[in-house]
């Protein structure tokens, strides 16, 4: 089967970088923070927000068997903030939106391999009637395991960049933190920008609310890798079914490749 042109380009650039002089690679490494959404047995091949259960199992087994240093997002952000040396092959796992299948399918795999992860939930969608999002009981059960940490993905799902009122922005950012802390009895330190979109005002309010870190999606080259309120993530979807592609994405150099491939 013929490989997609974009994948061939990525692989070519990657190997050029991999075998280039070490001095060229200095400063190009970004600790991988991988981002999942849905993990489902019904995941369609071209769904950018879902991976199959089988793929997820293979990927987590790959991380464990190859001795990746999988750490919680909070630990990673603290290492970055304090400018400490980060061990090779360090990686953090995150989930957005709070799909119920995260509890049904992803959580057992994470427990099996003892891999920590951070899940970002949308307050108004918790326990909704469609029964496709996490319930409070499921969230509490995962938190009590000690390997899952929860963060805010705001009150509602819409991008914050569409909200012009500071009062409404504060409701989304501040109140979601308050609700989670009241329900879970634990400080909530992590925030995920809906759709990865933010601006200077949104960033300022996230800091003002007392969060210790915030994750985006692909904020671009203008944001340094050590910006803990614009942490860069790599979306894992069906394109990562191939473990070779998954390995490339988790080397730490893929973010550099992607930012120089894509237009700002």
C-alpha positions in Angstrom: 0.0 0.0 0.0 1.3 3.4 -1.0 2.3 5.6 2.0 0.7 9.1 2.2 2.9 11.8 0.8 2.9 13.8 4.1 4.1 10.7 6.0 7.0 10.2 3.6 8.0 13.9 4.0 7.9 13.6 7.8 10.0 10.4 7.8 12.5 12.0 5.4 12.9 15.1 7.6 13.1 13.0 10.7 16.0 10.8 9.5 17.8 13.9 8.1 17.6 15.3 11.6 18.4 12.1 13.4 21.7 11.6 11.5 22.7 15.3 11.4 25.4 16.7 13.6 24.5 16.8 17.3 25.0 20.5 17.4 22.1 20.9 14.9 19.8 18.9 17.1 20.6 20.9 20.2 17.5 22.9 21.3 15.2 20.9 19.0 14.1 18.4 21.6 10.6 18.9 23.2 9.5 16.4 25.9 6.6 14.6 24.3 3.2 15.2 25.8 0.8 12.9 24.0 -2.9 13.7 23.7 -5.7 11.2 23.4 -9.5 11.8 23.2 -11.6 8.7 22.7 -10.3 5.1 23.1 -13.0 2.9 21.6 -13.5 -0.5 19.9 -15.6 1.4 17.3 -12.9 4.0 16.4 -13.0 4.7 12.7 -9.7 4.7 10.7 -9.9 8.4 9.8 -11.2 9.7 13.1 -8.7 12.2 14.3 -10.1 12.1 17.9 -10.2 8.4 18.5 -7.9 5.4 18.6 -9.0 1.8 18.8 -8.7 -0.2 22.1 -6.2 -2.5 20.4 -4.0 0.4 19.2 -4.0 2.0 22.7 -3.1 -1.3 24.3 -0.2 -1.8 21.9 1.0 1.8 22.4 1.0 1.6 26.2 2.8 -1.8 26.1 5.3 -0.2 23.7 6.0 2.6 26.3 6.4 0.1 29.1 8.5 -2.4 27.3 10.8 0.2 25.9 11.3 1.8 29.4 10.0 5.2 28.7 10.1 7.4 31.7 6.3 8.2 31.8 5.6 10.9 34.4 2.6 12.8 35.5 2.0 16.1 33.7 2.5 18.0 37.0 5.8 16.4 37.6 6.9 17.2 34.1 5.8 20.9 34.4 7.7 21.2 37.7 10.9 19.8 36.1 10.5 22.3 33.3 9.8 25.2 35.6 12.8 24.5 37.8 15.0 23.9 34.8 16.0 20.5 36.1 17.6 17.9 33.9 14.8 15.8 32.4 15.7 12.1 32.0 15.9 10.6 28.5 12.7 9.2 27.0 10.5 11.1 29.4 6.9 11.4 28.3 3.5 12.5 29.7 0.1 11.1 28.8 -3.1 13.3 28.6 -6.7 12.9 27.6 -9.2 15.6 26.6 -13.0 15.9 26.9 -13.7 13.2 29.4 -15.1 10.4 27.3 -16.7 7.4 29.2 -14.5 5.0 27.2 -11.5 6.5 29.0 -12.8 4.7 32.1 -14.1 1.6 30.4 -11.1 0.9 28.1 -8.1 3.2 28.7 -8.1 3.1 32.5 -7.6 -0.7 32.8 -4.7 -0.5 30.4 -3.0 2.4 32.3 -3.5 0.4 35.6 -2.0 -2.7 34.0 1.2 -0.9 33.0 1.1 1.5 36.0 1.3 4.5 33.6 0.2 7.9 35.1 -2.1 10.2 33.0 -3.9 13.5 33.2 -7.6 13.7 32.1 -9.2 17.1 31.3 -12.9 17.1 31.7 -15.7 19.5 30.6 -17.8 20.3 33.7 -21.2 20.6 31.9 -20.7 17.3 30.1 -19.9 15.1 33.1 -22.6 12.5 33.4 -24.7 13.9 30.6 -27.8 11.9 29.3 -26.2 10.5 26.2 -24.0 8.5 28.7 -20.9 9.0 26.5 -19.0 11.1 29.1 -17.5 10.2 32.4 -19.7 10.3 35.6 -18.5 11.8 38.9 -18.3 8.3 40.3 -16.0 7.1 37.5 -13.9 10.2 37.9 -13.5 9.7 41.6 -12.7 6.0 41.1 -9.9 6.8 38.7 -8.5 9.5 41.0 -8.5 7.1 43.9 -6.2 4.8 41.9 -3.3 7.2 42.3 -2.4 7.1 38.6 -5.0 9.5 37.2 -5.0 13.2 37.8 -7.9 15.5 36.7 -7.7 18.9 35.2 -10.1 21.5 33.9 -11.2 21.7 30.3 -13.6 24.6 31.3 -17.3 24.6 32.0 -18.5 24.3 28.4 -16.8 22.9 25.3 -16.5 26.1 23.2 -13.1 27.7 22.5 -12.4 30.5 25.0 -11.2 32.7 22.1 -14.9 33.1 21.1 -15.7 34.7 24.4 -15.2 38.4 24.6 -16.4 39.2 28.2 -13.7 38.8 30.9 -16.5 37.9 33.3 -17.6 35.0 31.1 -14.0 33.9 30.7 -13.5 33.9 34.4 -16.6 31.8 34.8 -15.2 29.2 32.5 -11.7 29.2 33.9 -12.2 29.9 37.6 -15.5 28.2 38.2 -14.4 24.9 36.5 -11.5 24.8 38.9 -13.7 25.4 41.9 -16.3 22.7 40.9 -13.6 20.1 40.4 -11.9 20.9 43.7 -15.2 20.7 45.6 -16.2 17.4 44.0 -12.8 15.7 44.2 -11.5 17.2 47.5 -8.1 18.0 45.9 -6.4 21.0 44.4 -6.7 21.2 40.6 -3.5 22.5 39.0 -3.8 21.7 35.3 -5.8 23.4 32.6 -6.4 22.5 29.0 -7.4 25.2 26.5 -10.5 24.0 24.5 -9.4 23.1 21.0 -5.9 24.3 22.1 -6.8 27.9 21.5 -5.8 30.8 23.7 -4.6 34.4 23.7 -2.7 36.6 26.1 -5.8 37.5 28.2 -6.9 33.8 28.5 -3.4 32.8 29.5 -3.3 35.6 32.1 -6.6 34.5 33.6 -5.5 30.9 33.8 -2.5 32.0 35.8 -4.6 34.3 37.9 -7.0 31.4 38.7 -4.1 29.6 40.4 -3.4 26.8 37.9 0.2 25.7 37.8 0.3 24.6 34.1 -1.8 24.7 31.0 -1.6 22.6 27.9 -2.4 23.7 24.3 -2.3 21.6 21.2 0.3 23.0 18.7 0.8 26.6 19.7 3.6 27.0 17.2 7.3 28.0 17.0 6.8 31.4 18.8 6.1 29.6 22.1 9.2 28.1 23.7 9.2 24.5 24.9 9.7 25.6 28.5 6.5 27.7 28.6 4.5 25.8 31.2 1.3 27.7 30.3 1.6 26.8 26.6 2.8 23.2 26.9 2.9 21.6 23.4 1.1 18.3 22.8 1.0 15.7 20.1 -2.5 14.4 19.2 -2.5 10.6 18.9 -5.1 9.4 16.4 -5.5 6.5 13.9 -2.5 7.8 12.0 -0.4 6.5 14.9 -1.7 2.9 14.6 1.7 2.0 13.2 4.2 1.7 16.1 7.0 3.0 14.0 5.0 6.2 13.5 4.2 6.3 17.2 7.9 5.9 18.0 8.8 8.8 15.8 6.1 10.9 17.5 7.5 10.1 21.0 11.2 10.6 20.3 11.0 14.3 21.3 12.0 15.7 17.9 8.6 15.3 16.2 7.3 18.6 17.5 10.2 20.4 15.8 9.4 18.6 12.6 5.7 19.3 12.8 6.2 23.0 13.5 8.5 23.4 10.5 6.2 21.4 8.3 3.1 23.3 9.2 2.4 27.0 8.5 1.9 29.1 11.7 
